[in-house]
């Protein structure tokens, strides 16, 4: 199942463009998309921002 998830993430990363909107709960994917200039929302509607994503990534690793 992980390979299917990875394939979906790779597809999104390859075909999304700056200014697009993505909805994900995957912090790693959100971080990558933010770097591409994509607006990223959580499933609860919270906008991920560059200044907060690093903290979220660190918390994920704990």
Number of C-alpha atoms within 10 A of each C-alpha: 6 7 8 9 10 12 12 12 15 12 11 14 15 9 7 15 14 12 12 12 14 18 16 15 13 12 18 15 17 25 20 15 21 19 11 15 15 19 19 25 17 15 11 9 10 10 12 21 14 12 8 10 17 14 10 14 15 9 10 11 6 5
